[in-house]
C-alpha cells in the first residue's frame, strides 16, 4: 500500500472535490491540522467488515441466529457501563 498523501485541512477544504475524485480512484489522504492528524480520506474498502457482513457471518456460523445469552451480551456492551464481558472465559480479568 502506498503512503497516503498528506494535506493540511485548508488544502483539503479548498480542493475537496478533487480529493474525493482522486480517492474514488484509489488514492488515500491524511489530513493534518495544527500538526495533528485529524482525518483520513480513502476509498471504501470492500474487505472491511460492516454490520450486514457481520450479521451474515453469525447467521451462517450459529445456524441462523444468536442465542439469547449472546444477544443479551452484545446489547449490554452496546449500552455501555455493563461489565458482563468480564465473566466471559476468553475476556480475562478486567476488574
Buried (B, 14 or more C-beta within 10 A) or exposed (E): EEEBBEBBBEBBEEEEEEBEEBBEEEBBBBBBEEEEEEEEBEEEEEEEEEEEEEEEEBEEEEEEEBEEEEEEBEEBEEEEEEEEBEEEEEEEEEE
